[in-house]
């Protein structure tokens, strides 16, 4: 490997370096190019990307936190791309690197990422967010020249890319369109070419129709619940719940209905509205005027959608800096409102007004034109309407994929396979997906080892997305899918969710052992898919994957009713899938409020029986849980690669 850096610690700030090949001691053979006109650029170990050919090292420093490492910081000349390389001491490095990717991240890896890499014998590479994989590939290749010099080695350096959500698009794009840059990958909570914006609009559709019934649905899916989500719903509500379920919204995700429905999201799950408006500008007009759309459909659901439409005009009565008072407030809307400013005559349109409205007070936001701000005065009219946002809640009906295999959309096809509803001239999802993934189209033709991790309660990237991609890959022993139960998209933001980071760390360690030593990781999780809902077997051995399985009960049941002051004795069985490690910790949360207390259970083991008693002094309904933590080596001290799961039940205290 060529040495392209001065010795560690030398003054190299501002030095412009040519990007030399990562796995070759000779000059690069040529520029990276697309295999087909307009296709994604194919990056190899030996080609030079013309957009990222001149890395510049700006500084080097020795760091002691979060773990000892040598940090190399720089950028690519002529671009906005910055990078950091975090190199642990030579006696700790084992010939590999990890690289986390996400479209909007910065170049500063988190402390956990750096420390975990060092603990795993890997240096860490990270750039500030870009779309696609090309800048990441350029950074990975240059970092190898840096590492080869720093560690004084000519041996093979193995690399692993990982990224979730938007980063999954980049990771998958990388593994399908590069060779010799990374040896393996861990894409997690993956999206597919139809996920954006449809997954969010579908949930907004559920909010419009089902918000009032969400608490009952949530109770039905909680431990000890009836399991009948449809019990309290009318005909229209039933049809919508069935539709969004078949689209892939996980049923158990309704327990956290505020997140699922975007009730606390400032954009109300409609953050991609402007994107769709730009790509499909006539959609709202067609929705409210043409047959085949809910805006005109003669049905109970069509009536509900039209009744939810807001089109209200208010008169400005006063302006004080950015605070505007109005003579009236529009009716409540379950989707975001657009605001348009008109002159006092009510017909002369001035322009779009950006800001927020609460009751009769409008707060002017950023990004308004000078013309709009000058015209915002007493007597002016503000029109508030939700015609676009409301119309987009059923946009998925008009986005039936032309590419077959997206079974969530089969509900919108006629018997002959043709779409039941009018289709829009552009498929927005695939266009966004292709952009984020750097031109990739999710072919499934992977180059290297890939261990995909999905979460069964993910209401952002639906669980069936992992199954869809597995079908694209087909029969390929270089691919695995693991599912985490009791895990959502954004982390343990609710008491019924686990932190899935440890499973991702174990996946990185497993994929590296797989690529470097041929050690095959645990097999894919066994699962089935029905109506776009992914389900897994109850037992750890039958389920597979790497999560422990927890069976928590009291008196042999998952629901008990007791009097206040009466103790409840809980018993639990915990089992890890064969060959995946031992239980190293158990944490109890008797009230179900997310406050866990660690309690000893005995030595680490693949099978654990444990019990605890608790006395409830206040009447109410509680959802106690037991969190089990496993670790591959049975290490009770390490914070890394610890895999969590929960067992939960219901206690009713009278």
C-alpha positions as CSV (number, residue, x, y, z in Angstrom):
1,X,0.0,0.0,0.0
2,X,1.4,3.4,-0.9
3,X,2.4,5.8,1.8
4,X,0.7,9.1,1.2
5,X,0.9,10.8,4.6
6,X,3.8,12.1,6.5
7,X,4.5,10.2,9.7
8,X,1.9,10.5,12.5
9,X,2.0,13.8,14.2
10,X,3.7,15.6,11.4
11,X,2.5,19.0,10.3
12,X,0.4,18.2,7.2
13,X,-2.4,20.7,7.6
14,X,-3.5,21.9,4.1
15,X,-1.5,19.3,2.2
16,X,-3.4,18.2,-0.9
17,X,-3.0,14.5,-1.6
18,X,-4.0,12.5,-4.7
19,X,-6.5,9.7,-3.9
20,X,-4.5,6.5,-4.4
21,X,-6.1,3.1,-4.7
22,X,-7.0,1.4,-1.5
23,X,-5.9,-2.2,-2.4
24,X,-3.1,-1.5,-4.9
25,X,0.5,-0.3,-4.8
26,X,0.3,1.1,-8.3
27,X,-1.4,4.2,-9.8
28,X,-5.1,4.1,-10.3
29,X,-6.2,2.5,-13.6
30,X,-8.8,5.2,-14.4
31,X,-11.8,7.1,-13.3
32,X,-14.9,5.5,-11.7
33,X,-17.7,5.3,-14.3
34,X,-21.2,4.1,-14.6
35,X,-21.7,0.7,-16.1
36,X,-24.6,1.9,-18.2
37,X,-25.4,5.5,-19.4
38,X,-27.3,7.2,-16.5
39,X,-26.8,4.3,-14.2
40,X,-25.0,4.4,-10.8
41,X,-21.3,5.0,-10.8
42,X,-19.4,1.7,-10.2
43,X,-16.6,2.3,-7.6
44,X,-13.8,-0.2,-7.4
45,X,-10.7,-0.3,-5.2
46,X,-8.6,0.9,-8.1
47,X,-10.6,3.6,-9.8
48,X,-10.5,7.3,-8.9
49,X,-13.8,9.2,-8.4
50,X,-13.4,12.4,-10.4
51,X,-15.6,14.3,-7.9
52,X,-13.5,13.3,-4.9
53,X,-10.0,12.8,-6.2
54,X,-8.1,15.3,-4.0
55,X,-8.3,14.7,-0.2
56,X,-6.8,17.4,2.0
57,X,-5.6,16.6,5.5
58,X,-6.3,19.6,7.6
59,X,-5.0,18.4,11.0
60,X,-3.9,15.4,13.1
61,X,-4.1,15.0,16.8
62,X,-3.8,12.5,19.6
63,X,-7.0,12.0,21.6
64,X,-7.6,10.2,24.9
65,X,-11.5,10.3,24.9
66,X,-13.7,8.4,24.5
67,X,-10.8,5.9,23.8
68,X,-7.2,6.5,22.9
69,X,-6.9,7.2,19.2
70,X,-5.1,9.3,16.6
71,X,-7.5,11.5,14.7
72,X,-7.0,12.7,11.1
73,X,-9.3,15.4,9.9
74,X,-9.7,16.7,6.4
75,X,-11.8,17.4,3.4
76,X,-12.0,16.8,-0.3
77,X,-10.8,19.7,-2.3
78,X,-13.5,21.5,-4.3
79,X,-16.3,19.9,-2.3
80,X,-18.2,20.4,0.9
81,X,-17.3,16.9,2.1
82,X,-15.3,16.7,5.4
83,X,-14.0,13.5,7.0
84,X,-12.5,12.2,10.2
85,X,-10.5,9.1,10.7
86,X,-10.2,7.7,14.2
87,X,-7.2,5.3,14.5
88,X,-6.8,3.3,17.8
89,X,-3.3,2.3,19.0
90,X,-1.5,-0.2,16.8
91,X,-1.6,-2.9,19.5
92,X,-5.4,-2.6,19.6
93,X,-6.0,-2.5,15.8
94,X,-7.0,-5.8,14.1
95,X,-6.9,-4.8,10.4
96,X,-10.4,-3.5,9.9
97,X,-12.5,-0.3,9.9
98,X,-16.1,0.6,10.4
99,X,-17.9,3.4,8.6
100,X,-21.3,4.8,9.6
101,X,-23.3,6.6,6.9
102,X,-26.4,8.8,7.0
103,X,-27.4,11.6,4.6
104,X,-27.6,14.4,7.1
105,X,-24.9,13.5,9.6
106,X,-21.8,15.5,10.2
107,X,-18.2,14.3,10.0
108,X,-17.9,13.8,13.8
109,X,-18.5,10.3,14.9
110,X,-20.2,9.8,18.2
111,X,-18.3,8.7,21.3
112,X,-20.0,5.4,21.3
113,X,-19.1,4.8,17.6
114,X,-15.5,5.6,18.1
115,X,-15.1,3.6,21.3
116,X,-17.0,0.6,20.0
117,X,-14.8,0.6,16.9
118,X,-11.6,0.7,19.0
119,X,-13.0,-2.1,21.2
120,X,-13.6,-4.2,18.1
121,X,-10.2,-3.6,16.7
122,X,-11.4,-1.2,14.1
123,X,-10.6,2.3,13.1
124,X,-13.6,4.5,12.4
125,X,-14.2,6.6,9.3
126,X,-17.0,9.2,9.0
127,X,-17.9,12.0,6.6
128,X,-20.5,14.7,6.7
129,X,-23.7,13.6,5.1
130,X,-24.1,13.3,1.3
131,X,-26.5,11.4,-0.9
132,X,-25.3,8.2,-2.2
133,X,-22.1,6.3,-1.5
134,X,-19.4,7.8,-3.7
135,X,-18.1,10.3,-1.1
136,X,-18.1,7.6,1.5
137,X,-16.2,5.3,-0.8
138,X,-13.6,7.9,-1.5
139,X,-13.2,8.5,2.2
140,X,-12.9,4.8,2.9
141,X,-10.2,4.4,0.2
142,X,-8.2,7.4,1.3
143,X,-8.5,6.3,4.9
144,X,-6.9,3.0,4.0
145,X,-3.8,4.8,2.7
146,X,-3.7,6.8,6.0
147,X,-4.1,3.6,8.1
148,X,-1.5,1.8,6.0
149,X,1.0,4.5,6.8
150,X,0.0,4.9,10.4
151,X,0.1,1.2,11.2
152,X,3.0,0.6,8.8
153,X,1.3,-2.3,7.1
154,X,1.0,-3.6,3.5
155,X,-1.5,-6.2,4.5
156,X,-5.2,-6.3,3.6
157,X,-7.5,-3.9,5.4
158,X,-11.1,-5.0,5.7
159,X,-13.9,-2.5,5.7
160,X,-17.5,-2.5,6.8
161,X,-20.2,0.0,6.1
162,X,-23.4,0.4,8.2
163,X,-26.3,2.8,8.2
164,X,-30.0,2.9,9.1
165,X,-33.1,4.5,7.8
166,X,-31.9,6.9,5.1
167,X,-28.4,5.5,5.7
168,X,-29.8,2.0,4.7
169,X,-30.3,3.4,1.2
170,X,-26.7,4.5,1.1
171,X,-25.5,1.2,2.5
172,X,-27.4,-0.9,0.1
173,X,-26.4,1.3,-2.8
174,X,-22.8,0.9,-1.7
175,X,-22.9,-2.9,-1.6
176,X,-24.6,-3.2,-5.0
177,X,-22.4,-0.6,-6.8
178,X,-18.9,-1.0,-5.3
179,X,-16.3,-3.7,-5.3
180,X,-13.2,-3.9,-3.1
181,X,-14.1,-0.9,-1.0
182,X,-16.1,-2.6,1.7
183,X,-16.1,-6.3,2.5
184,X,-19.4,-6.3,4.3
185,X,-22.3,-4.2,5.5
186,X,-25.0,-3.9,8.1
187,X,-28.0,-2.0,6.7
188,X,-30.6,-1.6,9.4
189,X,-34.2,-0.5,9.7
190,X,-34.1,-0.4,5.9
191,X,-36.4,1.5,3.6
192,X,-37.3,0.3,0.1
193,X,-38.0,2.2,-3.1
194,X,-41.6,2.8,-2.1
195,X,-41.1,3.8,1.6
196,X,-40.7,7.6,1.1
197,X,-43.0,9.4,1.2
198,X,-45.7,6.7,1.4
199,X,-44.9,5.3,4.8
200,X,-45.5,8.7,6.4
201,X,-48.5,9.7,4.3
202,X,-50.2,6.4,5.2
203,X,-49.9,7.1,8.9
204,X,-51.3,10.6,8.3
205,X,-54.2,8.9,6.6
206,X,-54.7,6.8,9.7
207,X,-54.6,9.9,11.9
208,X,-57.3,11.7,9.9
209,X,-59.7,8.7,10.3
210,X,-58.6,6.9,13.5
211,X,-57.2,9.4,15.9
212,X,-60.2,9.3,18.2
213,X,-60.1,5.5,18.3
214,X,-56.4,5.2,18.8
215,X,-56.5,4.8,22.6
216,X,-58.8,1.8,22.2
217,X,-56.7,0.3,19.5
218,X,-53.6,0.8,21.7
219,X,-55.2,-1.0,24.6
220,X,-56.2,-3.9,22.4
221,X,-52.5,-4.6,21.4
222,X,-51.0,-4.1,24.8
223,X,-50.1,-7.2,26.9
224,X,-53.3,-8.8,28.2
225,X,-55.4,-6.7,25.7
226,X,-58.3,-8.1,23.7
227,X,-56.3,-8.4,20.5
228,X,-59.4,-7.2,18.6
229,X,-58.3,-3.8,17.2
230,X,-61.6,-3.5,15.3
231,X,-64.0,-3.9,18.2
232,X,-64.9,-0.2,18.6
233,X,-64.6,0.8,15.0
234,X,-67.4,1.7,12.5
235,X,-67.4,0.5,8.9
236,X,-65.2,3.4,7.6
237,X,-62.7,3.1,10.4
238,X,-62.4,-0.6,9.9
239,X,-61.7,-0.2,6.3
240,X,-59.0,2.3,6.9
241,X,-57.3,0.3,9.7
242,X,-57.3,-2.7,7.4
243,X,-55.8,-0.6,4.6
244,X,-52.9,0.9,6.6
245,X,-52.3,-2.5,8.2
246,X,-51.9,-4.1,4.7
247,X,-49.6,-1.2,3.8
248,X,-47.3,-2.5,6.6
249,X,-48.0,-0.3,9.6
250,X,-47.2,-2.9,12.4
251,X,-50.2,-3.6,14.5
252,X,-48.4,-3.6,17.8
253,X,-46.9,-0.2,16.8
254,X,-50.3,1.2,17.8
255,X,-49.4,1.0,21.4
256,X,-47.3,4.2,20.9
257,X,-50.1,5.8,18.8
258,X,-48.9,9.3,19.4
259,X,-45.7,8.6,17.5
260,X,-47.4,6.4,14.9
261,X,-49.9,9.1,14.1
262,X,-47.4,11.9,14.3
263,X,-49.4,13.8,16.9
264,X,-46.3,15.4,18.3
265,X,-44.6,15.9,14.9
266,X,-44.5,19.6,14.0
267,X,-45.0,18.6,10.3
268,X,-47.7,16.1,11.1
269,X,-45.9,13.4,9.0
270,X,-46.2,15.6,5.9
271,X,-42.6,16.7,5.7
272,X,-42.4,15.5,2.0
273,X,-45.3,17.6,0.9
274,X,-43.2,20.1,-0.9
275,X,-41.3,17.4,-2.7
276,X,-44.5,15.8,-4.1
277,X,-45.8,19.2,-5.0
278,X,-42.7,19.9,-7.1
279,X,-42.8,16.5,-8.7
280,X,-46.6,16.1,-9.2
281,X,-48.0,19.7,-9.2
282,X,-51.5,18.9,-10.4
283,X,-52.3,16.2,-7.8
284,X,-54.3,18.3,-5.4
285,X,-56.4,19.8,-8.2
286,X,-57.1,16.3,-9.6
287,X,-57.8,14.9,-6.2
288,X,-60.6,17.3,-5.5
289,X,-62.2,17.4,-8.9
290,X,-61.7,14.1,-10.8
291,X,-63.2,10.6,-10.4
292,X,-61.3,7.9,-8.7
293,X,-60.0,10.0,-5.8
294,X,-61.4,10.3,-2.3
295,X,-62.0,14.0,-2.9
296,X,-64.9,13.1,-5.2
297,X,-65.7,9.5,-4.2
298,X,-69.3,8.9,-3.2
299,X,-68.7,6.8,-0.1
300,X,-68.6,7.1,3.7
301,X,-64.8,7.6,3.5
302,X,-65.1,10.2,0.8
303,X,-67.7,12.1,2.9
304,X,-65.3,12.0,5.9
305,X,-62.4,13.3,3.8
306,X,-64.5,16.2,2.3
307,X,-65.8,17.0,5.8
308,X,-62.2,17.3,7.0
309,X,-61.3,19.8,4.3
310,X,-60.4,23.3,5.6
311,X,-60.6,26.4,3.5
312,X,-60.9,29.5,5.7
313,X,-60.3,33.2,5.2
314,X,-59.3,35.5,8.1
315,X,-58.7,39.2,8.2
316,X,-55.6,40.6,9.7
317,X,-56.5,42.9,12.6
318,X,-53.0,43.8,13.8
319,X,-49.3,43.2,13.2
320,X,-46.7,43.5,15.9
321,X,-43.3,42.4,14.7
322,X,-43.7,38.7,13.8
323,X,-47.0,38.3,15.7
324,X,-50.2,38.7,13.6
325,X,-53.7,38.8,15.1
326,X,-56.7,37.6,13.1
327,X,-60.4,38.2,13.4
328,X,-61.2,34.5,13.2
329,X,-59.5,31.1,13.4
330,X,-60.0,28.2,11.0
331,X,-61.5,25.0,12.2
332,X,-59.2,22.3,13.6
333,X,-57.4,20.3,11.1
334,X,-55.7,16.9,11.4
335,X,-53.3,17.7,8.6
336,X,-51.0,20.8,8.3
337,X,-52.4,24.0,6.9
338,X,-51.1,26.1,4.0
339,X,-51.3,29.9,4.3
340,X,-51.8,32.3,1.4
341,X,-51.7,36.1,1.8
342,X,-54.2,38.2,-0.2
343,X,-54.6,42.0,-0.4
344,X,-57.5,43.6,1.4
345,X,-59.8,43.0,-1.5
346,X,-59.6,39.3,-0.9
347,X,-58.9,38.5,-4.5
348,X,-55.4,39.8,-5.2
349,X,-52.9,37.1,-4.3
350,X,-49.7,38.3,-2.8
351,X,-48.0,35.0,-2.2
352,X,-47.4,32.0,0.2
353,X,-47.1,32.9,3.8
354,X,-44.8,30.8,6.1
355,X,-45.4,30.5,9.8
356,X,-47.6,28.9,12.4
357,X,-51.1,29.5,13.6
358,X,-52.5,29.0,17.1
359,X,-56.1,30.1,17.6
360,X,-56.2,33.6,16.2
361,X,-52.5,34.3,16.5
362,X,-50.2,33.8,13.5
363,X,-46.5,33.7,14.1
364,X,-44.5,34.7,11.0
365,X,-41.8,32.2,10.2
366,X,-38.5,32.4,8.3
367,X,-38.3,32.3,4.5
368,X,-41.0,34.8,3.6
369,X,-40.4,37.1,0.6
370,X,-40.1,40.8,1.1
371,X,-43.2,41.3,-1.0
372,X,-45.2,39.1,1.4
373,X,-43.8,40.8,4.5
374,X,-44.5,44.3,3.1
375,X,-48.2,43.3,2.4
376,X,-48.8,41.8,5.8
377,X,-50.8,44.6,7.4
378,X,-54.2,45.2,9.0
379,X,-57.0,44.5,6.5
380,X,-55.0,41.9,4.5
381,X,-56.6,38.4,4.2
382,X,-55.0,35.1,5.1
383,X,-56.4,32.0,3.6
384,X,-55.8,28.8,5.5
385,X,-56.4,25.5,3.7
386,X,-55.4,21.8,3.9
387,X,-56.3,20.8,0.4
388,X,-52.8,19.5,-0.4
389,X,-52.0,17.8,2.9
390,X,-55.3,16.2,3.2
391,X,-55.2,15.0,-0.4
392,X,-51.7,13.5,0.1
393,X,-52.9,11.2,3.0
394,X,-54.2,8.8,0.3
395,X,-51.5,9.4,-2.2
396,X,-50.3,5.8,-1.8
397,X,-53.4,4.6,-3.6
398,X,-52.2,6.5,-6.7
399,X,-48.6,5.2,-6.4
400,X,-49.1,1.5,-7.2
401,X,-45.5,0.4,-8.2
402,X,-45.0,-0.6,-11.7
403,X,-42.2,-2.9,-10.4
404,X,-43.8,-6.1,-9.2
405,X,-43.1,-7.6,-5.8
406,X,-44.3,-4.8,-3.6
407,X,-47.1,-6.9,-2.1
408,X,-48.4,-4.2,0.2
409,X,-50.0,-2.6,-2.9
410,X,-51.8,-5.7,-4.1
411,X,-54.9,-4.5,-2.2
412,X,-55.2,-1.7,-4.8
413,X,-55.0,-4.0,-7.9
414,X,-57.9,-5.5,-9.8
415,X,-58.0,-9.2,-10.5
416,X,-56.0,-8.7,-13.7
417,X,-53.3,-6.9,-11.9
418,X,-54.1,-3.4,-13.1
419,X,-54.4,-0.5,-10.6
420,X,-57.9,0.1,-9.2
421,X,-57.4,3.9,-8.8
422,X,-56.0,6.5,-11.2
423,X,-52.2,6.5,-11.2
424,X,-50.0,9.6,-11.1
425,X,-47.5,10.3,-14.0
426,X,-44.5,9.9,-11.7
427,X,-43.6,7.3,-9.0
428,X,-42.3,9.5,-6.3
429,X,-40.9,6.8,-4.0
430,X,-38.5,5.2,-6.5
431,X,-37.2,8.6,-7.6
432,X,-36.4,9.6,-4.0
433,X,-34.9,6.2,-3.2
434,X,-32.7,6.3,-6.3
435,X,-31.5,9.8,-5.3
436,X,-30.6,8.9,-1.7
437,X,-28.9,5.6,-2.7
438,X,-26.7,7.3,-5.3
439,X,-28.6,6.0,-8.3
440,X,-29.1,2.5,-6.9
441,X,-32.3,0.6,-7.6
442,X,-32.2,-2.1,-4.9
443,X,-31.3,-4.9,-7.3
444,X,-30.3,-7.3,-4.6
445,X,-27.0,-8.0,-6.4
446,X,-24.7,-7.5,-3.4
447,X,-20.9,-7.6,-3.5
448,X,-19.8,-8.8,-0.1
449,X,-21.4,-10.1,3.1
450,X,-24.6,-8.3,4.2
451,X,-26.4,-8.7,7.5
452,X,-29.7,-6.7,7.5
453,X,-31.4,-5.8,10.8
454,X,-35.0,-4.9,11.0
455,X,-37.3,-4.0,13.9
456,X,-40.7,-5.5,14.3
457,X,-42.3,-2.4,15.8
458,X,-40.8,0.0,13.3
459,X,-43.6,2.4,12.1
460,X,-41.2,4.4,9.9
461,X,-39.4,1.7,7.9
462,X,-42.0,-1.1,8.0
463,X,-40.8,-4.6,8.9
464,X,-41.8,-6.0,5.5
465,X,-39.2,-3.9,3.9
466,X,-36.5,-6.3,5.1
467,X,-38.4,-9.2,3.6
468,X,-38.9,-7.4,0.3
469,X,-35.1,-6.8,0.0
470,X,-34.4,-10.4,1.0
471,X,-36.5,-11.5,-1.9
472,X,-34.5,-9.3,-4.2
473,X,-31.3,-10.9,-3.0
474,X,-32.8,-14.4,-3.3
475,X,-30.9,-17.6,-2.4
476,X,-27.5,-16.1,-1.4
477,X,-25.5,-17.4,1.5
478,X,-23.8,-14.1,1.8
479,X,-27.0,-12.5,3.1
480,X,-28.9,-12.6,6.5
481,X,-31.9,-10.9,8.0
482,X,-32.3,-10.5,11.7
483,X,-35.3,-9.0,13.4
484,X,-35.4,-7.3,16.7
485,X,-38.7,-7.6,18.6
486,X,-39.9,-4.7,20.8
487,X,-37.8,-2.2,18.9
488,X,-39.0,0.8,16.9
489,X,-37.2,3.1,14.5
490,X,-35.9,5.8,16.7
491,X,-34.8,4.0,19.9
492,X,-36.3,3.4,23.3
493,X,-38.5,6.5,23.4
494,X,-41.3,4.5,25.2
495,X,-41.3,2.0,28.1
496,X,-42.3,-0.9,25.8
497,X,-39.2,-0.5,23.6
498,X,-35.6,-1.7,23.8
499,X,-32.3,-0.1,22.7
500,X,-31.3,-2.1,19.6
501,X,-27.8,-0.7,19.3
502,X,-26.2,-3.7,20.8
503,X,-27.6,-6.0,18.1
504,X,-26.1,-3.7,15.5
505,X,-22.8,-3.9,17.2
506,X,-22.9,-7.7,17.3
507,X,-23.9,-7.7,13.6
508,X,-20.8,-5.6,12.7
509,X,-18.6,-8.1,14.7
510,X,-20.3,-11.0,13.0
511,X,-20.1,-9.7,9.5
512,X,-16.4,-8.9,10.0
513,X,-15.7,-12.5,11.3
514,X,-17.7,-13.7,8.3
515,X,-15.7,-11.8,5.8
516,X,-12.3,-12.2,7.3
517,X,-12.4,-15.8,8.7
518,X,-15.4,-17.4,7.1
519,X,-17.2,-17.7,10.4
520,X,-20.8,-17.8,9.4
521,X,-23.1,-15.7,11.6
522,X,-26.3,-17.0,13.2
523,X,-28.9,-17.8,10.6
524,X,-31.7,-15.4,9.6
525,X,-34.6,-14.9,11.9
526,X,-37.5,-17.3,11.0
527,X,-40.5,-15.2,10.2
528,X,-43.7,-15.2,8.1
529,X,-45.5,-12.4,6.3
530,X,-49.3,-12.1,6.0
531,X,-51.1,-8.9,4.9
532,X,-47.7,-7.2,5.1
533,X,-47.4,-8.0,8.8
534,X,-44.2,-9.8,9.9
535,X,-44.5,-12.3,12.7
536,X,-42.0,-14.5,14.4
537,X,-42.2,-17.8,16.4
538,X,-42.6,-17.5,20.1
539,X,-39.6,-19.6,21.1
540,X,-36.0,-18.6,20.9
541,X,-34.8,-21.8,19.2
542,X,-37.6,-21.7,16.6
543,X,-37.2,-17.9,16.1
544,X,-33.5,-17.8,15.6
545,X,-31.7,-14.5,15.1
546,X,-29.7,-13.3,18.1
547,X,-32.3,-11.8,20.6
548,X,-33.1,-13.5,23.9
549,X,-36.8,-14.3,24.3
550,X,-38.5,-13.5,27.6
551,X,-41.7,-15.1,28.9
552,X,-43.0,-13.1,31.8
553,X,-46.0,-14.3,33.8
554,X,-47.7,-14.2,37.2
555,X,-49.6,-17.2,38.3
556,X,-49.0,-18.7,34.9
557,X,-50.9,-15.9,33.2
558,X,-50.0,-12.7,31.3
559,X,-52.8,-10.7,33.0
560,X,-53.6,-10.7,36.7
561,X,-56.0,-8.7,38.8
562,X,-55.1,-8.0,42.5
563,X,-56.1,-5.7,45.3
564,X,-54.0,-2.8,46.3
565,X,-51.4,-3.9,48.9
566,X,-51.5,-7.5,47.7
567,X,-48.0,-8.7,46.5
568,X,-47.6,-10.1,43.0
569,X,-45.0,-12.8,42.3
570,X,-43.6,-12.7,38.8
571,X,-41.8,-15.6,37.2
572,X,-39.9,-15.5,33.9
573,X,-38.1,-17.8,31.6
574,X,-35.4,-16.4,29.4
575,X,-33.7,-18.2,26.5
576,X,-31.1,-17.2,23.9
577,X,-31.1,-18.7,20.4
578,X,-28.5,-21.5,20.2
579,X,-25.0,-20.2,19.7
580,X,-25.8,-16.6,20.3
581,X,-24.5,-16.0,23.8
582,X,-25.6,-15.9,27.4
583,X,-28.0,-13.8,29.4
584,X,-25.8,-11.4,31.4
585,X,-28.3,-9.0,33.0
586,X,-31.9,-8.8,34.0
587,X,-33.7,-5.5,34.8
588,X,-37.1,-5.1,36.2
589,X,-39.6,-2.3,35.6
590,X,-42.6,-3.2,37.8
591,X,-44.7,-0.1,37.0
592,X,-44.1,-0.1,33.3
593,X,-42.8,3.5,33.3
594,X,-39.4,2.8,31.9
595,X,-37.6,2.9,35.2
596,X,-35.6,-0.3,35.3
597,X,-33.8,-1.8,38.3
598,X,-31.1,-4.4,37.9
599,X,-31.5,-7.6,40.0
600,X,-29.1,-10.6,40.1
601,X,-30.3,-13.9,38.7
602,X,-27.2,-16.1,38.9
603,X,-24.2,-16.8,36.6
604,X,-24.5,-16.0,32.8
605,X,-26.4,-18.7,31.0
606,X,-28.2,-19.4,27.8
607,X,-31.3,-20.3,29.7
608,X,-32.4,-18.4,32.9
609,X,-35.3,-18.8,35.3
610,X,-35.9,-15.9,37.5
611,X,-38.6,-14.4,39.8
612,X,-39.4,-11.3,41.7
613,X,-42.3,-9.9,43.9
614,X,-43.8,-6.5,44.0
615,X,-46.6,-4.9,45.9
616,X,-48.8,-2.3,44.2
617,X,-50.2,0.3,46.6
618,X,-52.2,2.4,44.2
619,X,-55.1,1.2,42.0
620,X,-54.6,1.3,38.3
621,X,-53.4,-0.7,35.3
622,X,-49.7,-1.4,35.1
623,X,-47.6,-3.0,32.4
624,X,-44.5,-4.5,34.2
625,X,-41.6,-5.7,32.1
626,X,-38.5,-7.7,32.5
627,X,-35.6,-6.7,30.3
628,X,-33.1,-9.4,29.5
629,X,-29.6,-8.6,28.1
630,X,-27.5,-11.2,26.4
631,X,-23.8,-11.0,25.2
632,X,-22.1,-13.4,22.8
633,X,-19.2,-14.2,25.1
634,X,-21.2,-13.9,28.3
635,X,-19.2,-10.9,29.3
636,X,-21.0,-9.1,32.2
637,X,-18.7,-6.1,32.2
638,X,-18.6,-4.9,28.6
639,X,-21.1,-2.2,27.3
640,X,-20.7,-3.5,23.7
641,X,-22.7,-5.9,21.6
642,X,-25.3,-6.5,24.4
643,X,-28.6,-7.6,22.9
644,X,-31.8,-6.7,24.6
645,X,-35.4,-7.9,24.7
646,X,-38.4,-7.5,26.9
647,X,-41.1,-9.7,28.5
648,X,-44.2,-7.8,29.5
649,X,-47.6,-8.4,31.0
650,X,-50.7,-6.6,32.5
651,X,-51.5,-6.1,36.2
652,X,-54.8,-4.5,37.1
653,X,-54.9,-3.2,40.7
654,X,-58.2,-2.6,42.3
